[in-house]
Amino acid sequence: MDNSILKIVKWFCRQLTFNDLASAIVIFHEILSYSRNDIPLKPCDKPPHYRDFRVDTVKPLPALKVLQSPDWKILKVKKEFEHDKEIKPIKKRSGKQIPSGLRCNHCNAPKSYLYINNGKLASQVKCKICNRTSPTDGAKRKRITKHRCPHCRNALFKWKESNQSTIYKCPNKKCTHYLSRKNQLTETETSMRDQQKYNPNFKLHYQYREHHISASDLESVRPAFATKVDIKNIHHKYYTLGLVLTFSINLGLSSRITRDALKGIFDISISHQTVINYINATASFLSEFIDKHLPSPKSTCAADETYIIVDGKWNYTWFIIDSKTRAICGYNLSQKRDMQPALALLHNTYGSPDSRKGFSDLVTDGNPSYDSAVMAFNDLIEKKENKLNKHTVIGLKNLDQESSDYRCFKQLIERLNRTYKYHTRPRAGFKTFDGAVTLTTLFIAFYNFMRPHHSLGNKTPVKLKALENTSLLPEKWITLIEQAAA
């Protein structure tokens, strides 16, 4: 039995006595036998628009600006010069008096130049300087609208707020965007919405995310932990280190199988913990070198995230691959599948938004984290010609023209994910998040610098001159370490 269903049953039984439960079972039998239909059940198949949360990529309109008159002193001098007549303060009259401290909302003229403009009601004053009206009790409320809906021009209200973003939402139920989304719902989905007045399972209203980007949000995860050994002062020979990396990274063997292979093939006695220590130390040592030699995208890129198991929970590894060079241009790891790791992935791949030059195409799946990340990344870019152009490929079948045109790019990143899974599967999950970061970092080095690619004529995606005359894999690892130390 599903654990969630078991929890519901336990909660349900705690609410009822034995006799109440016996009566409830009779009702359950009536529902299962279709003898009563006044209690609807959740659909077996997920409706097409159920929880289809997509980020609206159309930017909102700016808020309407309140026209402000020049300062009253400037206006006073200007009018006196034009009419060749001094503008004197208004003499006090009997009746309703203007509240003390009241000033014109438009030119900030003092009380002495204001007079009651609507008789006994006395809720409005008129300024003798700018000839505009203001309420006697001040502004009813300050205009706090920052954005307007691009479809209906209605003011957006602040809906949700977090450290990373503020979400604004259009409340207008006559908005063309809302009506269009509502008309796309099926009869089942419409019935589900009618049964609950507020149903968040269908995104119909226009929403805009205003991002609050900090420097830490743009940083990808890298091996930054202290290692137990110094890579420059290990007890074994460097060739042994090269063998450890070859078996564990290139061949994807676990630390214990690597230990047994070294003993059974080369008669090298080494513990599995030493294997782990060497891997951690190498990843920390090579991390900066690998980032330095991540190639810049030269053509259309594809991005995707794949799950990994860390301490029994799902975590995620993010990749971006270049369709022309087949090289991994950026990578990141995270414990959540939200906007921040996707934004850090873009920054790691394309560099700082301020230094970007040229237009780039990026192909992703339907994860809305990419939509939000691309919007946040493009907001930091001033020139339109340097922005990212995102294409979405949804599902396994080409249900729209965009998916059909860019499916081939999505298949490249899926093939990369399978290769990555081949190297992570022997671990049967990671005990720590740092262990996942370590393996992924060394996997990037193997994939970009050592792994020959069939579509590239059995050449590696990234060419390093130092590795051109080296054929043995252990020696290639040693050469990379020497290059990083230089």
Secondary structure, DSSP 8 states (H G I E B T S, - for coil): --HHHHHHHHHHHHTS-HHHHHHHHHHHHHHHTTS--SS----SS--TTTT------S--EE---------HHHHHHHHHHHHTS--------SSS---TT---TTT---GGGEEE-SGGG--EEEETTT--EEETT--SS-----EE-TTT--B-EEEEE-SSEEEEE---TT-HHHHHHHHTS-HHHHHHHHTSSS-TTS--S-EEEEE---GGGG------S--SS-TTS-SS-HHHHHHHHIIIIIS---HHHHHHHHHHHH-----HHHHHHHHHHHHHHHHHHHHHT-----S-EEEEEEEEEETTEEEEEEEEEETTT--EEEEEEESS-SHHHHHHHHHHHH--GGG--S-EEEEE-S-HHHHHHHHHHHHT--SGGGSEEEEE--SSS--SHHHHHHHHHHHHHHHHHHHHHHHHGGGTSBSSHHHHHHHHHHHHHHHHHT--BGGGTSB-SS--GGGTT--SHHHHHHHHHHHHH-
